[in-house]
């Protein structure tokens, strides 16, 4: 029991970003192999940054397709949607093409950005957390739910409505 408790604590030991925190600077490769620098969009538009466990898994696919289906609504708020997982560039490219995803997917293969944001794990499964960030790079809303991927979209849209 002690080793299991320690394991769960160790996986969640970094403090998760919360409302009012500034988004940390980072760079990752997108699904086309281009370097995406968060600083290139901060100050220009709101962001919806969602962390998900894995490409082509059931809840992750539903979540991504829900973001896709609501992409026009996100665009009306001027928001950029960014999905991040530990999958590589090739996996993201295939996932984006397979599901016609119109937004950026970033490859955090070392989980360095996941750690910067303090995204928790459930045992060994990477967490599913969405951050809504205003133009100044400040987190205005977070939502954490492993099972309800589609609710990440409705939560994000409601938060964007509040900062418009």
C-alpha positions as CSV (number, residue, x, y, z in Angstrom):
1,X,0.0,0.0,0.0
2,X,2.8,2.4,0.9
3,X,4.5,1.9,-2.5
4,X,1.2,2.5,-4.4
5,X,0.6,5.7,-2.4
6,X,4.1,6.9,-3.1
7,X,3.7,6.1,-6.8
8,X,0.5,8.1,-7.1
9,X,2.1,11.0,-5.1
10,X,5.3,10.9,-7.3
11,X,3.2,11.1,-10.4
12,X,1.3,14.1,-9.2
13,X,4.0,15.9,-7.2
14,X,4.3,19.0,-9.6
15,X,1.7,21.6,-8.8
16,X,-0.8,22.0,-11.6
17,X,-1.3,25.4,-13.2
18,X,-4.3,27.1,-11.9
19,X,-6.5,30.1,-12.7
20,X,-4.4,33.3,-12.5
21,X,-1.1,31.5,-13.4
22,X,1.0,32.5,-16.4
23,X,1.5,29.9,-19.1
24,X,5.1,28.7,-19.1
25,X,7.2,29.3,-22.2
26,X,7.8,26.2,-24.4
27,X,8.5,24.9,-27.9
28,X,7.3,21.7,-29.4
29,X,7.0,20.2,-32.9
30,X,3.6,20.2,-34.5
31,X,2.0,17.5,-36.7
32,X,3.9,18.9,-39.7
33,X,7.3,18.8,-38.0
34,X,7.4,22.6,-37.6
35,X,8.6,24.1,-34.3
36,X,5.7,25.8,-32.4
37,X,6.8,28.5,-29.9
38,X,4.0,29.5,-27.4
39,X,5.6,33.0,-27.3
40,X,4.6,33.5,-31.0
41,X,0.9,33.5,-30.1
42,X,0.8,35.0,-26.6
43,X,-0.5,38.5,-26.7
44,X,-2.3,37.9,-30.0
45,X,-5.2,35.6,-29.2
46,X,-6.8,33.4,-26.5
47,X,-5.6,29.8,-26.4
48,X,-7.3,26.5,-25.6
49,X,-4.5,24.1,-24.7
50,X,-5.8,20.6,-24.1
51,X,-3.6,17.7,-22.9
52,X,-4.8,14.2,-23.8
53,X,-3.4,10.7,-23.3
54,X,-3.0,9.2,-26.7
55,X,-3.9,9.5,-30.4
56,X,-6.6,7.2,-31.8
57,X,-7.9,6.0,-28.4
58,X,-11.7,6.2,-27.9
59,X,-12.1,9.1,-25.5
60,X,-9.2,11.0,-27.0
61,X,-10.7,10.6,-30.5
62,X,-14.1,11.8,-29.3
63,X,-12.5,14.8,-27.6
64,X,-10.5,15.7,-30.7
65,X,-13.5,15.3,-33.0
66,X,-15.6,17.4,-30.6
67,X,-13.0,20.2,-30.8
68,X,-13.1,19.8,-34.6
69,X,-16.9,20.0,-34.7
70,X,-16.8,23.2,-32.6
71,X,-13.9,24.7,-34.4
72,X,-16.0,27.5,-35.9
73,X,-17.2,28.5,-32.5
74,X,-13.6,28.7,-31.2
75,X,-12.7,30.7,-34.3
76,X,-15.5,33.2,-33.5
77,X,-13.8,33.9,-30.2
78,X,-10.5,34.3,-32.0
79,X,-9.1,31.3,-30.0
80,X,-6.3,29.0,-31.1
81,X,-6.9,25.3,-30.2
82,X,-3.8,23.3,-29.4
83,X,-3.8,19.6,-28.5
84,X,-0.8,18.1,-26.7
85,X,0.1,14.5,-26.1
86,X,3.3,12.4,-25.8
87,X,2.7,10.9,-29.3
88,X,5.2,11.8,-32.0
89,X,4.9,14.0,-35.0
90,X,4.1,11.1,-37.4
91,X,1.3,9.8,-35.1
92,X,-0.2,13.3,-34.8
93,X,-0.1,13.9,-38.6
94,X,-1.9,10.6,-39.2
95,X,-4.4,11.3,-36.4
96,X,-5.1,14.9,-37.7
97,X,-5.5,13.6,-41.3
98,X,-7.7,10.6,-40.3
99,X,-10.1,12.8,-38.4
100,X,-9.8,16.1,-40.4
101,X,-8.5,18.0,-37.4
102,X,-8.1,21.7,-38.3
103,X,-6.1,22.7,-35.2
104,X,-2.5,22.3,-34.0
105,X,-1.3,19.0,-32.4
106,X,2.0,19.2,-30.5
107,X,4.3,16.3,-29.8
108,X,5.5,16.3,-26.2
109,X,7.4,13.1,-26.5
110,X,9.5,13.7,-23.4
111,X,6.5,14.9,-21.4
112,X,8.4,18.1,-20.5
113,X,5.5,20.5,-21.3
114,X,3.1,18.2,-19.5
115,X,5.4,18.5,-16.4
116,X,5.6,22.3,-16.8
117,X,1.9,22.5,-16.7
118,X,1.7,20.0,-13.8
119,X,-0.8,17.8,-15.6
120,X,-1.5,14.9,-13.3
121,X,-1.3,11.2,-14.1
122,X,-3.7,8.5,-12.9
123,X,-1.3,5.7,-12.2
124,X,0.6,5.5,-15.5
125,X,-2.1,7.1,-17.7
126,X,-1.3,10.7,-18.7
127,X,-4.0,13.1,-17.5
128,X,-6.7,14.9,-19.6
129,X,-6.7,18.6,-18.7
130,X,-7.7,21.7,-20.6
131,X,-6.5,25.2,-20.0
132,X,-8.2,28.3,-21.4
133,X,-5.7,31.1,-21.6
134,X,-6.4,34.8,-22.3
135,X,-4.4,37.0,-24.7
136,X,-2.0,38.0,-22.0
137,X,-1.0,34.3,-21.3
138,X,-2.9,34.0,-18.0
139,X,-4.9,30.9,-17.3
140,X,-8.6,31.8,-16.9
141,X,-10.1,28.3,-16.7
142,X,-9.0,24.7,-16.2
143,X,-11.0,21.5,-16.6
144,X,-9.8,18.1,-15.5
145,X,-11.8,15.0,-16.5
146,X,-10.4,11.7,-17.8
147,X,-13.7,10.2,-18.9
148,X,-15.7,13.1,-20.4
149,X,-13.5,14.3,-23.2
150,X,-16.3,16.1,-25.0
151,X,-17.1,18.2,-21.9
152,X,-13.6,19.8,-22.3
153,X,-15.1,21.6,-25.4
154,X,-18.2,22.9,-23.7
155,X,-16.2,24.1,-20.7
156,X,-13.7,25.8,-22.9
157,X,-16.4,27.6,-25.0
158,X,-18.1,28.8,-21.8
159,X,-14.8,30.2,-20.5
160,X,-14.1,31.9,-23.7
161,X,-17.5,33.6,-23.6
162,X,-16.6,34.9,-20.2
163,X,-13.4,36.6,-21.5
164,X,-14.7,38.0,-24.8
